[in-house]
Amino acid sequence: MKKLFLSSALAVVLMAPATMFSSAAELTLASASANVGQLDPHISTKSQDKVIFGMMFNGLVRFAPGSMSSDSIEPDLAESWEKSVDGLTWTFKIRKGVQFHGGYGELTAEDVVYSLTRAGDPDRSGVSSDYSQVETVTALDDYTVEINFSQSIPSVLGIVANYHGGNIVSKAAAEELGENFKGKPIGTGPFEFQELADGQYVKLKAHETYFRGKPEIDGVTMRYIPSSSARELAFKNGELDLFQGTREDRWIERIQREGTLVDVFQPGELRTLHLNQSIKPFDDPLVRKAIAYALNRDELVAFMGSTIARTNPSPVPGGYLGHSEVVEGLPNNLEKAKSLLTEAGYEDGFTAKVAITQIPALLTPMQVIQAQLKKVGVNVELEVMEHSAWHKAIRDNVSAMVLYGAARFPVADTYLTQFYHSKSTVKTPTAVTNFSHCSVADAQIDGARSEVDPAAQLELWATAQVKIVEDVCSVPLFELQQAWARSPKVNLGFDFNGALSLGPLINEQTTKSE
């Protein structure tokens, strides 16, 4: 079946003429996903959609192009902002003259109010928990927005930045299109939606009246090619200008020798094995500890490559505000793992059914984990599935373990809340991505969110990380950076060190030479 799939993918690439996908004034990218998700930035948090969102939408503020550091945050749709002494009221002044795509007119404060309210609505948003402390969002006039919080939070600029719920949509378009908005999104970014061919591509065209100036590139096409061999072949045939690479040192070194540029950039998505306590025997802390002792981080990093991967035993990625360097995971010790399994009543081991995506950046390390656990008698039966189907399965709570990789706004609160707070547990009304059903650090997570003393806040975050590791809600393993191949003809227009959109940001500065 794998050979048949690869042959079919290659045939599609070979039959498609290069002119169908690119021209001198256009760029064609390829994602490793099989299809687009939902083109609504408040609903989808999927990697393949984030890259597109980065080209179509703006936030009140933005990370400077090529950076994901909170120190680089700068004005975007807002020209300026100020906050009250207690940090509970923030006022943003909106740029005048910003135009929406598709003739939907000028952006005003009402669009901002609508967007942030929508982002905080669980019925219309996949990131509503990020806005749980927002009390009111008010338009003081056409170009002034006031946001009031029920308590001080450490990431206000993060939730209004050009990321997830911070992306501003057209109120008129969203109300007019309703459910169809996710197939015809309207933003203010440098490129606007043009065409969607399900399972094949999304086409964008230059936003002629973009407030930072008309883009140098006339259009962008994102193709969906899950086969890494097919993506490479399409690139070599001149059909692609950029494509999502294989996040392994071996691949990077090989393709660089062929004269291709490879951008290796942040964020490092923290690969974490979440242990589902609602499925036996993972309700037993002895079993969870045994799993942790059986896993070998150094072996995983060596397999992926030190250029692209680095170990991290903490539940919060390195470089995030609040990441604790003192957190230590359980070391690799096979005899200790076997002893704990025997103590828990599983001397002969057990079998666990695990859903996993076909995307190599997750499938490959999961196969290494499968081999590592086999050494202590834990038989992992992998059900490999298409990426979107896998996302649904793990949120339906059907997998005993979930290997997940994610990047969020770089503050510990965001990561801890979404993955380890009980309110974020999957298959609950407030579900986000708490796959482990963890609840041991709720008090510290909640306390840190409203703590005004920075030192006390850091201490609460550190305590939360220690409690999560001690309870083995999950086993944090390693961080895997992003890797995209790029033609030397493409100049992004900025130094590229990071992007929370998880892909190259094509904007008004990007150019392509003949």
DODO-52349 format. One line per field, with one value per residue (C-alpha): y, z, x; residue in three letters; residue number from 1. Coordinates in nm, 2 decimals. Layout:
BEGIN
v c(Y;...)
w c(Z;...)
u c(X;...)
residuo c(ALA;...)
num c(NUM;...)
This chain:
BEGIN
v c(0.00;0.24;0.18;0.23;0.56;0.68;0.59;0.77;1.08;1.08;1.03;1.34;1.55;1.42;1.49;1.84;2.10;2.34;2.64;2.52;2.60;2.89;3.18;3.44;3.66;3.38;3.14;2.78;2.61;2.25;2.13;1.78;1.76;1.58;1.86;2.20;2.20;2.49;2.83;3.00;3.13;3.11;2.75;2.57;2.53;2.28;2.34;2.34;2.62;2.84;2.90;3.03;3.23;3.42;3.55;3.64;3.80;4.06;4.10;4.42;4.35;4.12;3.93;4.10;3.90;3.62;3.62;3.45;3.63;3.83;4.10;4.16;4.23;4.55;4.74;4.58;4.68;4.89;5.19;5.21;5.08;5.16;4.97;5.07;5.05;4.73;4.57;4.50;4.76;4.78;5.04;5.00;5.27;5.13;5.23;5.43;5.32;4.94;4.76;4.41;4.17;4.12;4.47;4.43;4.78;4.95;4.78;4.95;4.89;4.69;4.43;4.40;4.37;4.11;3.91;3.89;3.82;3.54;3.40;3.37;3.19;2.81;2.76;2.95;2.91;2.64;2.86;3.01;2.92;3.18;3.44;3.32;3.62;3.87;4.04;4.29;4.42;4.76;5.00;5.34;5.50;5.38;5.35;5.28;4.94;4.88;4.54;4.47;4.16;3.99;3.93;4.02;3.78;3.74;3.72;4.00;4.10;3.73;3.69;3.99;3.91;3.77;3.41;3.19;3.40;3.72;3.72;3.99;3.89;4.10;4.11;4.17;3.88;3.64;3.73;3.71;3.38;3.20;2.84;2.92;3.16;2.87;2.81;3.18;3.37;3.75;3.92;4.22;4.06;4.09;3.81;3.73;3.40;3.32;2.95;2.62;2.28;2.02;1.79;1.97;2.34;2.68;2.98;3.33;3.66;3.98;4.22;4.53;4.78;4.62;4.89;4.82;4.83;4.59;4.27;4.21;3.86;3.84;3.52;3.23;2.87;2.62;2.26;1.96;1.67;1.43;1.23;1.37;1.21;1.37;1.71;1.68;1.57;1.86;2.10;1.95;1.98;2.35;2.32;2.43;2.73;2.62;2.30;2.15;1.94;1.62;1.72;1.50;1.59;1.33;1.49;1.85;1.76;1.58;1.84;2.12;1.94;1.97;2.35;2.40;2.64;2.50;2.72;2.56;2.79;2.82;2.73;2.40;2.20;2.01;1.64;1.51;1.16;1.23;0.93;0.90;0.84;0.76;0.44;0.15;0.08;0.45;0.54;0.37;0.60;0.31;0.23;0.59;0.60;0.28;0.43;0.73;0.51;0.31;0.61;0.73;1.10;1.10;0.81;1.00;1.31;1.11;0.95;1.29;1.48;1.74;2.02;1.99;1.84;1.89;1.72;1.88;1.71;2.00;2.03;2.38;2.44;2.61;2.98;3.03;3.28;3.06;2.75;2.58;2.46;2.27;2.02;1.68;1.39;1.03;0.89;0.60;0.28;-0.03;-0.24;0.02;0.02;-0.36;-0.35;-0.09;-0.28;-0.60;-0.40;-0.28;-0.63;-0.63;-0.86;-0.98;-0.63;-0.52;-0.39;-0.03;0.09;0.43;0.65;0.83;1.06;0.96;1.28;1.17;1.43;1.25;0.90;0.84;0.93;0.73;0.43;0.48;0.50;0.18;0.00;0.14;0.04;-0.31;-0.36;-0.36;-0.56;-0.28;-0.37;-0.05;-0.12;0.18;0.29;0.52;0.76;1.07;1.38;1.54;1.20;1.16;1.51;1.40;1.07;1.20;1.47;1.19;1.03;0.70;0.68;0.53;0.76;1.07;1.19;1.55;1.84;2.20;2.56;2.83;3.19;3.17;3.21;2.91;3.00;2.92;2.58;2.47;2.58;2.41;2.08;2.03;2.22;2.01;2.25;2.18;1.80;1.64;1.54;1.80;2.12;2.33;2.09;2.20;1.96;1.80;1.45;1.31;1.42;1.59;1.80;1.80;2.16;2.35;2.56;2.67;2.74;2.95;3.13;3.22;3.36;3.64;3.68;4.04;3.97;3.83;3.63;3.47;3.40;3.22;3.01;2.90;2.80;2.61;2.43;2.34;2.18;1.98;1.85;1.75;1.56;1.39;1.27;1.17;1.32;1.31;1.24;1.55;1.42;1.66;1.98;1.96;2.28;2.35;2.28;2.42;2.39;2.71;2.79;3.04;3.25;3.33;3.62;3.63;3.99;3.95;3.74;3.42;3.29;3.19;3.20;3.09;3.01;2.71;2.80;3.08;3.40;3.52;3.90;4.22;4.21;3.87;3.86;3.59;3.64;3.50)
w c(0.00;0.08;-0.26;-0.43;-0.25;-0.33;-0.70;-0.72;-0.56;-0.79;-1.09;-0.99;-0.97;-1.30;-1.49;-1.35;-1.58;-1.39;-1.54;-1.36;-1.03;-1.06;-1.27;-1.24;-1.02;-0.81;-0.54;-0.49;-0.16;-0.05;0.29;0.41;0.50;0.28;0.28;0.42;0.75;0.81;0.69;1.00;1.23;1.53;1.47;1.33;1.52;1.27;1.14;0.77;0.83;1.04;0.75;0.54;0.82;0.85;0.50;0.52;0.86;1.10;1.48;1.68;1.73;1.56;1.60;1.37;1.05;1.10;1.48;1.75;2.05;2.27;2.27;1.90;1.93;1.74;1.62;1.35;1.32;1.63;1.61;1.98;2.32;2.68;3.00;3.34;3.65;3.77;3.42;3.40;3.12;2.79;2.52;2.16;1.89;1.55;1.22;0.99;0.63;0.67;0.40;0.42;0.13;-0.11;-0.10;0.26;0.35;0.61;0.94;1.24;1.61;1.57;1.37;1.65;1.91;1.70;1.64;2.00;2.13;1.87;1.96;2.32;2.24;2.28;2.01;1.75;1.86;1.92;2.14;2.37;2.68;2.60;2.64;2.96;3.16;2.91;3.07;2.81;2.47;2.38;2.09;2.24;1.89;1.54;1.60;1.97;2.15;2.52;2.67;3.03;3.22;3.52;3.64;3.53;3.29;3.17;2.80;2.70;2.39;2.30;2.27;2.05;1.83;1.48;1.61;1.66;1.81;1.78;1.41;1.31;1.07;0.90;1.10;0.79;0.61;0.90;0.97;0.60;0.53;0.85;0.83;0.49;0.63;0.69;0.32;0.22;0.49;0.49;0.66;0.60;0.53;0.23;0.05;0.01;-0.05;-0.41;-0.46;-0.28;-0.44;-0.17;-0.12;-0.38;-0.31;-0.18;-0.40;-0.27;-0.46;-0.37;-0.16;-0.38;-0.11;0.18;0.43;0.42;0.04;-0.24;-0.22;-0.47;-0.53;-0.73;-0.58;-0.35;-0.40;-0.11;-0.24;-0.02;-0.09;0.21;0.03;0.10;-0.22;-0.42;-0.27;-0.35;-0.71;-0.76;-0.63;-0.86;-1.16;-1.09;-0.97;-0.61;-0.47;-0.11;0.06;0.41;0.47;0.67;1.01;1.03;1.00;0.73;0.51;0.57;0.49;0.17;0.02;0.11;-0.09;-0.39;-0.37;-0.20;0.09;0.41;0.67;1.02;1.25;1.58;1.74;1.86;1.89;2.22;2.14;2.45;2.51;2.70;2.90;2.90;3.26;3.16;2.98;3.19;3.29;3.26;3.56;3.77;3.85;3.87;3.51;3.41;3.59;3.42;3.08;3.17;3.28;2.96;2.73;2.61;2.51;2.40;2.16;2.01;1.96;1.80;1.56;1.46;1.46;1.69;1.43;1.43;1.78;2.15;2.47;2.71;3.02;3.12;3.02;2.89;2.59;2.63;2.56;2.69;2.97;3.28;3.15;3.44;3.39;3.72;3.62;3.58;3.42;3.52;3.36;3.12;3.33;3.18;3.49;3.70;3.44;3.45;3.83;3.84;3.59;3.80;4.11;3.93;3.83;3.47;3.50;3.14;3.01;2.84;2.50;2.43;2.12;2.00;1.72;1.53;1.23;0.91;0.92;0.95;1.22;1.46;1.31;1.30;1.67;1.77;1.60;1.80;2.12;2.02;1.99;2.33;2.51;2.36;2.56;2.88;2.76;2.66;2.31;2.13;1.85;1.62;1.41;1.15;1.00;0.79;0.99;1.02;1.12;1.38;1.53;1.56;1.71;1.99;2.08;2.09;2.37;2.19;2.22;2.53;2.45;2.25;2.10;2.03;1.91;1.96;1.96;2.14;2.24;2.43;2.79;3.02;3.11;2.75;2.74;3.09;3.06;2.73;2.80;3.18;3.33;3.41;3.23;2.90;2.92;2.60;2.56;2.81;2.73;2.78;2.60;2.45;2.44;2.79;2.65;2.97;3.19;3.42;3.71;3.97;3.89;3.85;4.16;4.05;3.69;3.81;4.07;3.83;3.58;3.82;4.01;3.98;4.14;3.85;4.09;4.26;3.92;3.80;4.12;4.07;3.71;3.82;4.09;3.83;3.60;3.89;3.99;3.63;3.59;3.93;3.85;3.50;3.33;3.03;2.94;2.77;2.53;2.29;2.09;1.71;1.51;1.18;0.84;0.50;0.18;-0.04;-0.39;-0.39;-0.62;-0.33;-0.09;0.20;0.27;0.63;0.85;0.92;1.27;1.38;1.30;1.52;1.20;1.16;0.81;0.60;0.61;0.26;0.28;0.09;0.11;-0.04;-0.39;-0.65;-0.91;-1.26)
u c(0.00;0.29;0.45;0.12;0.06;0.41;0.37;0.04;0.19;0.49;0.26;0.06;0.37;0.51;0.19;0.14;0.31;0.53;0.35;0.03;0.18;0.43;0.55;0.82;0.60;0.45;0.57;0.47;0.52;0.44;0.33;0.38;0.01;-0.24;-0.49;-0.57;-0.75;-1.00;-0.90;-1.04;-0.76;-0.99;-1.08;-0.77;-0.44;-0.31;0.05;-0.05;-0.30;-0.07;0.16;-0.13;-0.27;0.06;0.02;-0.35;-0.41;-0.27;-0.30;-0.31;0.06;0.30;0.63;0.88;0.92;1.17;1.14;0.93;1.09;0.85;1.12;1.05;0.68;0.59;0.28;0.07;-0.30;-0.25;-0.03;0.02;-0.12;-0.11;-0.21;-0.35;-0.12;-0.29;-0.26;-0.63;-0.72;-0.54;-0.62;-0.52;-0.52;-0.60;-0.43;-0.66;-0.71;-0.64;-0.84;-0.99;-0.96;-1.24;-1.39;-1.50;-1.39;-1.19;-1.09;-1.24;-1.25;-1.58;-1.39;-1.13;-1.41;-1.59;-1.27;-1.15;-1.50;-1.52;-1.18;-1.30;-1.62;-1.59;-1.86;-1.67;-1.30;-1.05;-0.84;-1.11;-0.92;-0.66;-0.92;-1.09;-0.96;-1.10;-1.40;-1.50;-1.37;-1.52;-1.49;-1.44;-1.46;-1.39;-1.02;-0.98;-1.03;-1.04;-0.98;-1.06;-0.94;-1.08;-0.72;-0.37;-0.22;0.14;0.07;-0.16;0.04;0.05;-0.33;-0.36;-0.06;-0.08;-0.12;-0.43;-0.71;-0.52;-0.57;-0.83;-1.11;-1.37;-1.69;-1.90;-1.75;-1.77;-2.14;-2.23;-2.05;-2.12;-1.99;-1.85;-1.60;-1.36;-1.35;-1.33;-1.14;-1.12;-0.83;-0.61;-0.27;-0.04;-0.21;-0.58;-0.76;-0.83;-0.90;-0.92;-0.89;-0.96;-0.66;-0.45;-0.38;-0.48;-0.41;-0.36;-0.31;-0.14;-0.35;-0.32;-0.41;-0.21;-0.13;0.25;0.25;0.16;0.37;0.65;0.51;0.18;0.06;0.13;0.02;0.04;0.03;-0.04;0.21;0.24;0.52;0.86;1.00;0.72;0.79;1.16;1.09;0.85;1.12;1.39;1.14;1.10;0.74;0.82;1.01;0.99;0.88;0.85;1.15;1.23;1.34;1.65;2.02;2.08;1.82;1.94;2.30;2.21;1.99;2.23;2.50;2.27;2.28;1.94;1.90;1.76;1.61;1.63;1.44;1.26;1.03;1.15;0.83;0.85;0.79;0.61;0.47;0.14;0.02;-0.36;-0.46;-0.82;-0.70;-0.56;-0.29;-0.18;-0.40;-0.13;0.16;0.40;0.33;0.37;0.71;0.81;0.74;0.96;1.25;1.22;1.26;1.60;1.61;1.97;1.89;1.60;1.81;2.09;1.84;1.69;2.02;2.17;2.13;1.75;1.69;1.78;1.67;1.44;1.30;1.07;0.70;0.77;0.99;1.33;1.34;0.98;0.94;0.90;1.08;1.26;1.61;1.61;1.34;1.49;1.30;1.36;1.67;1.68;1.70;1.56;1.60;1.41;1.14;1.09;1.09;0.82;0.61;0.64;0.54;0.24;0.14;0.26;0.56;0.49;0.43;0.11;-0.01;-0.11;-0.29;-0.16;-0.28;-0.01;0.00;0.17;0.38;0.74;0.83;0.60;0.58;0.96;1.02;0.71;0.86;1.18;0.97;0.79;1.13;1.25;0.93;0.95;1.27;1.07;0.78;0.54;0.40;0.29;0.04;0.05;-0.25;-0.10;-0.35;-0.38;-0.29;-0.64;-0.78;-0.52;-0.59;-0.96;-0.87;-0.65;-0.91;-1.17;-0.96;-0.90;-0.52;-0.34;-0.04;-0.02;0.31;0.25;0.47;0.36;0.47;0.27;0.32;0.65;0.52;0.49;0.13;0.01;0.18;0.09;-0.27;-0.34;-0.16;-0.18;-0.47;-0.78;-1.01;-0.82;-0.88;-0.99;-1.36;-1.48;-1.67;-1.35;-1.12;-0.80;-0.50;-0.47;-0.44;-0.30;-0.60;-0.35;-0.47;-0.19;-0.07;-0.40;-0.34;0.01;-0.10;-0.39;-0.18;0.10;-0.15;-0.26;0.07;0.20;0.54;0.76;0.98;0.68;0.53;0.84;0.85;0.49;0.56;0.87;0.66;0.40;0.66;0.81;0.47;0.38;0.71;0.68;0.33;0.45;0.15;0.37;0.73;0.89;1.15;1.31;1.26;1.25;1.31;1.15;1.32;1.21;1.40;1.42;1.53;1.83;1.61;1.38;1.47;1.23;1.33;1.44;1.67;1.49;1.54;1.19;0.82;0.53;0.34;0.59;0.68;0.84;0.65;0.59;0.51;0.53;0.92;0.96;1.11;1.20;1.47;1.47)
residuo c(MET;LYS;LYS;LEU;PHE;LEU;SER;SER;ALA;LEU;ALA;VAL;VAL;LEU;MET;ALA;PRO;ALA;THR;MET;PHE;SER;SER;ALA;ALA;GLU;LEU;THR;LEU;ALA;SER;ALA;SER;ALA;ASN;VAL;GLY;GLN;LEU;ASP;PRO;HIS;ILE;SER;THR;LYS;SER;GLN;ASP;LYS;VAL;ILE;PHE;GLY;MET;MET;PHE;ASN;GLY;LEU;VAL;ARG;PHE;ALA;PRO;GLY;SER;MET;SER;SER;ASP;SER;ILE;GLU;PRO;ASP;LEU;ALA;GLU;SER;TRP;GLU;LYS;SER;VAL;ASP;GLY;LEU;THR;TRP;THR;PHE;LYS;ILE;ARG;LYS;GLY;VAL;GLN;PHE;HIS;GLY;GLY;TYR;GLY;GLU;LEU;THR;ALA;GLU;ASP;VAL;VAL;TYR;SER;LEU;THR;ARG;ALA;GLY;ASP;PRO;ASP;ARG;SER;GLY;VAL;SER;SER;ASP;TYR;SER;GLN;VAL;GLU;THR;VAL;THR;ALA;LEU;ASP;ASP;TYR;THR;VAL;GLU;ILE;ASN;PHE;SER;GLN;SER;ILE;PRO;SER;VAL;LEU;GLY;ILE;VAL;ALA;ASN;TYR;HIS;GLY;GLY;ASN;ILE;VAL;SER;LYS;ALA;ALA;ALA;GLU;GLU;LEU;GLY;GLU;ASN;PHE;LYS;GLY;LYS;PRO;ILE;GLY;THR;GLY;PRO;PHE;GLU;PHE;GLN;GLU;LEU;ALA;ASP;GLY;GLN;TYR;VAL;LYS;LEU;LYS;ALA;HIS;GLU;THR;TYR;PHE;ARG;GLY;LYS;PRO;GLU;ILE;ASP;GLY;VAL;THR;MET;ARG;TYR;ILE;PRO;SER;SER;SER;ALA;ARG;GLU;LEU;ALA;PHE;LYS;ASN;GLY;GLU;LEU;ASP;LEU;PHE;GLN;GLY;THR;ARG;GLU;ASP;ARG;TRP;ILE;GLU;ARG;ILE;GLN;ARG;GLU;GLY;THR;LEU;VAL;ASP;VAL;PHE;GLN;PRO;GLY;GLU;LEU;ARG;THR;LEU;HIS;LEU;ASN;GLN;SER;ILE;LYS;PRO;PHE;ASP;ASP;PRO;LEU;VAL;ARG;LYS;ALA;ILE;ALA;TYR;ALA;LEU;ASN;ARG;ASP;GLU;LEU;VAL;ALA;PHE;MET;GLY;SER;THR;ILE;ALA;ARG;THR;ASN;PRO;SER;PRO;VAL;PRO;GLY;GLY;TYR;LEU;GLY;HIS;SER;GLU;VAL;VAL;GLU;GLY;LEU;PRO;ASN;ASN;LEU;GLU;LYS;ALA;LYS;SER;LEU;LEU;THR;GLU;ALA;GLY;TYR;GLU;ASP;GLY;PHE;THR;ALA;LYS;VAL;ALA;ILE;THR;GLN;ILE;PRO;ALA;LEU;LEU;THR;PRO;MET;GLN;VAL;ILE;GLN;ALA;GLN;LEU;LYS;LYS;VAL;GLY;VAL;ASN;VAL;GLU;LEU;GLU;VAL;MET;GLU;HIS;SER;ALA;TRP;HIS;LYS;ALA;ILE;ARG;ASP;ASN;VAL;SER;ALA;MET;VAL;LEU;TYR;GLY;ALA;ALA;ARG;PHE;PRO;VAL;ALA;ASP;THR;TYR;LEU;THR;GLN;PHE;TYR;HIS;SER;LYS;SER;THR;VAL;LYS;THR;PRO;THR;ALA;VAL;THR;ASN;PHE;SER;HIS;CYS;SER;VAL;ALA;ASP;ALA;GLN;ILE;ASP;GLY;ALA;ARG;SER;GLU;VAL;ASP;PRO;ALA;ALA;GLN;LEU;GLU;LEU;TRP;ALA;THR;ALA;GLN;VAL;LYS;ILE;VAL;GLU;ASP;VAL;CYS;SER;VAL;PRO;LEU;PHE;GLU;LEU;GLN;GLN;ALA;TRP;ALA;ARG;SER;PRO;LYS;VAL;ASN;LEU;GLY;PHE;ASP;PHE;ASN;GLY;ALA;LEU;SER;LEU;GLY;PRO;LEU;ILE;ASN;GLU;GLN;THR;THR;LYS;SER;GLU)
num c(1;2;3;4;5;6;7;8;9;10;11;12;13;14;15;16;17;18;19;20;21;22;23;24;25;26;27;28;29;30;31;32;33;34;35;36;37;38;39;40;41;42;43;44;45;46;47;48;49;50;51;52;53;54;55;56;57;58;59;60;61;62;63;64;65;66;67;68;69;70;71;72;73;74;75;76;77;78;79;80;81;82;83;84;85;86;87;88;89;90;91;92;93;94;95;96;97;98;99;100;101;102;103;104;105;106;107;108;109;110;111;112;113;114;115;116;117;118;119;120;121;122;123;124;125;126;127;128;129;130;131;132;133;134;135;136;137;138;139;140;141;142;143;144;145;146;147;148;149;150;151;152;153;154;155;156;157;158;159;160;161;162;163;164;165;166;167;168;169;170;171;172;173;174;175;176;177;178;179;180;181;182;183;184;185;186;187;188;189;190;191;192;193;194;195;196;197;198;199;200;201;202;203;204;205;206;207;208;209;210;211;212;213;214;215;216;217;218;219;220;221;222;223;224;225;226;227;228;229;230;231;232;233;234;235;236;237;238;239;240;241;242;243;244;245;246;247;248;249;250;251;252;253;254;255;256;257;258;259;260;261;262;263;264;265;266;267;268;269;270;271;272;273;274;275;276;277;278;279;280;281;282;283;284;285;286;287;288;289;290;291;292;293;294;295;296;297;298;299;300;301;302;303;304;305;306;307;308;309;310;311;312;313;314;315;316;317;318;319;320;321;322;323;324;325;326;327;328;329;330;331;332;333;334;335;336;337;338;339;340;341;342;343;344;345;346;347;348;349;350;351;352;353;354;355;356;357;358;359;360;361;362;363;364;365;366;367;368;369;370;371;372;373;374;375;376;377;378;379;380;381;382;383;384;385;386;387;388;389;390;391;392;393;394;395;396;397;398;399;400;401;402;403;404;405;406;407;408;409;410;411;412;413;414;415;416;417;418;419;420;421;422;423;424;425;426;427;428;429;430;431;432;433;434;435;436;437;438;439;440;441;442;443;444;445;446;447;448;449;450;451;452;453;454;455;456;457;458;459;460;461;462;463;464;465;466;467;468;469;470;471;472;473;474;475;476;477;478;479;480;481;482;483;484;485;486;487;488;489;490;491;492;493;494;495;496;497;498;499;500;501;502;503;504;505;506;507;508;509;510;511;512;513;514)
